Amino acid sequence: GKEGMEKLMAFSDGGGSIISWGRSARLFEGMLKIKKGDAEEEFSLPFRDISPDLAKAGLYVPGSLVKVNLLADHPLTLGMPASIGVFSRGRPVFTTSVPKFDMDRRVIGTYPEKDILMSGYASGEEKMGNKAAMLWMEKGKGQFVLFGFGPQFRTSTQTSYKLLFNAILLEQVD
């Protein structure tokens, strides 16, 4: 609830890293608040989950292995190949905007323009093409790592678990 969200924001504001995947990424979408003494700072992180719009346009991924291209030379992709297969249900799919003031963001993983589906069934998957699958954002001293796929999912962990471990071990990015 509200109290839990306040504690998460205080944790982040104090320099903590928040890692989220799947629908829980929606917790950090829209207007957020950080309490600073008696005052409150309102802000929004520079991203949006567009998967509801894509679903209305015909995207359907019931649970399939899809390809994600990774950003090279970033601490989150340390030791990773240029592209991997990940388990996805087609949500969330992210877009980003220009960050404001004390924020930064990087798109760490994107769905390729074509040949997205590696195994399983999907329809309209081309709607995910060139969209963000994984984000890193910084707000003040805190960091957010959002996965649009399950980095810990069953046998696909051989390719994606390292991203989760890198996120857990991530220090402040300069």
ABEGO torsion letter per residue (X at the ends): XAAAAAAAAAAAAAGBBBBBBEAAAAAABEBBBBBBEABBBBBBBBBBBAAAAAAAAGBBBAGBBBBBBBBBGBAAABGBBABBBBBBAGOBBBBBBBBBEABBBBBABBBBABGABABEBBBGAAAABGBBABBBBBBEABBBBBBABBAABEAAAAAAAAAAAAAAABBBBX
